[in-house]
């Protein structure tokens, strides 16, 4: 939390002295409510701050961690379905954010959003070997033969060749899968190629970043320590 006048000054609105009068005249709102004092404490990441009816400019790299629910598409806009941007808190919807990679509509779990194209490329390019870990409920039981087939690199039913991956059986109808690419419906198609139908899929981890206990549908801005782990 920071002082309102400090945030406005850093955004280039006016000097701290000038801002005192601007706020006194009722020209500044925070979350739709007229600000009363320059020393008012606000959350520069989450609060919606307007001056003369216009949002203040927010600059710099933003990376969000989102627990995407099933039924929401990993897109910035869609004519038919709710998108991940639609479920973000209002202050984040106009920051130029976009998903890093994608999660299928019916898959839930960890999804990162950013306005940093270089970071997105780094995390999605197969040559950078950023692991994505999933938990799956499925029909059947994964066997040692299935584990070895994943390790060798699967050839899917349509001829698509996948890089070597890890399959960890967790018991009857449950497995953990680690991949380093992001082909269309890849995990579901890999499991199907071994005769197992995925019933539920959740992404738990990207690189060293874990979903943790972030509730479904909720997001938070990543810490500087977490950002260092992505680079």
C-alpha distance (Angstrom), angle and dihedral (degrees) to the residues before:
residue distance angle dihedral
X1 . . .
X2 3.80 . .
X3 3.79 138.4 .
X4 3.78 113.8 -84.4
X5 3.80 94.0 -129.4
X6 3.81 91.4 51.8
X7 3.81 92.0 53.8
X8 3.81 92.1 46.4
X9 3.78 91.6 48.0
X10 3.80 92.3 50.5
X11 3.82 88.6 49.4
X12 3.81 88.5 58.8
X13 3.81 96.5 -113.9
X14 3.81 96.4 130.9
X15 3.80 142.6 -53.3
X16 3.79 119.4 -64.3
X17 3.83 89.4 -107.4
X18 3.82 93.0 50.8
X19 3.79 91.4 45.3
X20 3.79 90.8 60.9
X21 3.81 89.4 65.4
X22 3.81 94.0 40.2
X23 3.79 90.6 55.3
X24 3.82 92.3 42.9
X25 3.82 89.4 56.4
X26 3.80 90.8 56.5
X27 3.79 95.1 -114.0
X28 3.82 94.2 131.3
X29 3.79 126.1 72.1
X30 3.79 130.0 -173.9
X31 3.80 114.7 -158.8
X32 3.81 88.9 -16.1
X33 3.82 95.3 -52.3
X34 3.80 121.8 111.2
X35 3.80 110.1 -109.0
X36 3.78 114.8 -121.0
X37 3.81 104.9 -167.7
X38 3.83 140.0 25.7
X39 3.80 90.6 -131.0
X40 3.81 92.8 57.2
X41 3.82 110.0 133.4
X42 3.80 115.0 -124.1
X43 3.79 137.3 171.5
X44 3.80 104.9 -118.2
X45 3.80 91.1 -160.4
X46 3.79 100.5 48.4
X47 3.82 109.0 21.4
X48 3.81 119.6 89.7
X49 3.82 107.6 -129.1
X50 3.82 121.7 -169.7
X51 3.81 131.7 -179.3
X52 3.80 116.9 -163.2
X53 3.79 89.0 -12.5
X54 3.80 95.4 -53.4
X55 3.84 126.9 106.1
X56 3.77 115.8 -114.6
X57 3.79 116.2 -111.3
X58 3.77 115.0 -97.9
X59 3.77 117.0 -160.8
X60 3.75 138.0 178.5
X61 3.76 135.4 58.8
X62 3.80 116.6 -43.0
X63 3.80 123.6 -169.2
X64 3.79 120.6 179.4
X65 3.77 130.0 -168.3
X66 3.81 111.7 -145.3
X67 3.80 130.8 -174.5
X68 3.79 96.0 -143.4
X69 3.80 114.8 -150.1
X70 3.79 122.0 -139.4
X71 3.80 112.5 -96.5
X72 3.82 94.6 41.8
X73 3.80 120.7 104.5
X74 3.82 124.0 -131.9
X75 3.79 95.2 -123.7
X76 3.79 139.6 103.0
X77 3.82 92.4 -124.8
X78 3.78 137.6 5.8
X79 3.82 130.3 176.3
X80 3.79 94.4 -141.7
X81 3.81 111.6 23.6
X82 3.78 137.5 51.9
X83 3.81 110.6 -102.0
X84 3.78 131.7 -146.6
X85 3.81 88.9 -106.9
X86 3.80 90.0 56.4
X87 3.80 91.5 60.8
X88 3.82 96.5 47.2
X89 3.82 120.0 104.3
X90 3.82 110.2 -91.5
X91 3.84 97.1 -104.9
X92 3.81 91.2 61.2
X93 3.79 97.7 49.6
X94 3.81 96.1 80.5
X95 3.80 100.3 43.2
X96 3.79 97.3 93.7
X97 3.79 92.9 -107.1
X98 3.79 122.7 165.9
X99 3.83 133.9 177.0
X100 3.80 119.3 -91.9
X101 3.77 100.4 -129.7
X102 3.77 115.7 -34.0
X103 3.75 146.3 -91.1
X104 3.79 118.4 -143.8
X105 3.80 115.4 -104.0
X106 3.81 91.9 -108.4
X107 3.81 94.4 45.2
X108 3.80 122.6 88.5
X109 3.77 132.2 -164.0
X110 3.78 142.9 67.0
X111 3.80 116.9 10.4
X112 3.80 125.0 164.9
X113 3.80 123.2 -148.3
X114 3.79 126.0 -167.4
X115 3.79 146.8 156.4
X116 3.82 90.2 -136.2
X117 3.81 111.8 101.1
X118 3.81 94.2 -172.9
X119 3.79 92.2 56.0
X120 3.80 91.1 47.5
X121 3.81 90.9 52.6
X122 3.80 92.1 48.2
X123 3.80 93.1 52.5
X124 3.79 96.8 44.2
X125 3.82 102.3 40.6
X126 3.85 108.7 100.7
X127 3.81 91.5 -144.0
X128 3.80 90.0 67.1
X129 3.82 90.7 60.9
X130 3.80 97.3 -140.6
X131 3.80 105.8 173.6
X132 3.81 122.1 -134.1
X133 3.79 115.9 -162.0
X134 3.81 123.2 -156.8
X135 3.78 136.6 -174.8
X136 3.80 114.9 -144.3
X137 3.77 136.6 -171.3
X138 3.79 109.5 -157.9
X139 3.75 146.5 157.7
X140 3.79 118.3 -87.6
X141 3.79 129.5 11.2
X142 3.81 124.8 -72.6
X143 3.81 110.7 -123.8
X144 3.78 135.3 -160.3
X145 3.81 87.8 -100.4
X146 3.80 88.9 57.7
X147 3.81 90.5 49.6
X148 3.80 91.0 52.4
X149 3.80 92.1 46.3
X150 3.82 90.3 54.8
X151 3.80 90.7 48.3
X152 3.80 91.3 51.8
X153 3.81 93.6 51.0
X154 3.79 118.4 -99.5
X155 3.78 126.8 -114.5
X156 3.80 106.5 -146.1
X157 3.78 125.2 -140.0
X158 3.82 92.9 -96.2
X159 3.81 92.1 50.9
X160 3.81 96.7 -98.3
X161 3.81 110.6 148.2
X162 3.79 117.3 -143.6
X163 3.77 128.1 -156.8
X164 3.82 117.2 -110.4
X165 3.81 110.6 -72.8
X166 3.79 138.8 180.0
X167 3.78 125.5 -110.6
X168 3.80 116.9 -171.0
X169 3.83 114.1 -173.5
X170 3.81 111.0 -143.4
X171 3.78 97.3 -175.5
X172 3.76 136.6 -68.1
X173 3.78 109.7 -12.5
X174 3.81 96.1 -5.2
X175 3.80 132.2 96.8
X176 3.79 143.2 158.4
X177 3.80 116.1 -133.9
X178 3.81 128.1 -165.6
X179 3.79 121.1 -165.2
X180 3.80 134.7 168.3
X181 3.80 99.3 -153.1
X182 3.78 136.1 55.5
X183 3.77 110.5 -137.4
X184 3.80 119.8 164.1
X185 3.83 110.0 -70.3
X186 3.80 86.0 -18.3
X187 3.80 101.6 162.9
X188 3.79 93.2 44.1
X189 3.82 91.2 48.1
X190 3.81 92.9 46.5
X191 3.78 91.6 52.3
X192 3.82 91.1 45.1
X193 3.80 89.9 53.6
X194 3.81 86.8 61.7
X195 3.80 93.8 47.7
X196 3.82 98.0 -98.7
X197 3.80 123.5 120.7
X198 3.81 115.7 -148.2
X199 3.81 111.4 -129.9
X200 3.81 98.5 176.2
X201 3.80 130.4 13.4
X202 3.78 130.6 -171.8
X203 3.81 129.3 175.1
X204 3.78 110.2 -136.4
X205 3.78 104.7 175.9
X206 3.83 145.7 16.4
X207 3.79 112.8 -163.0
X208 3.80 105.0 -47.3
X209 3.81 94.0 -22.8
X210 3.80 114.5 103.2
X211 3.79 128.9 -165.2
X212 3.79 91.4 -130.6
X213 3.81 115.6 173.9
X214 3.81 96.9 -31.4
X215 3.84 104.4 143.8
X216 3.79 120.8 -117.3
X217 3.80 110.8 -87.0
X218 3.81 93.6 16.5
X219 3.80 128.6 112.8
X220 3.77 138.6 -170.8
X221 3.76 137.2 -172.7
X222 3.80 112.4 -101.3
X223 3.78 119.5 -113.2
X224 3.81 123.4 -116.2
X225 3.82 88.8 -109.7
X226 3.80 91.1 54.5
X227 3.81 91.2 47.5
X228 3.80 89.7 54.6
X229 3.82 88.6 55.9
X230 3.79 90.3 56.3
X231 3.80 95.5 54.9
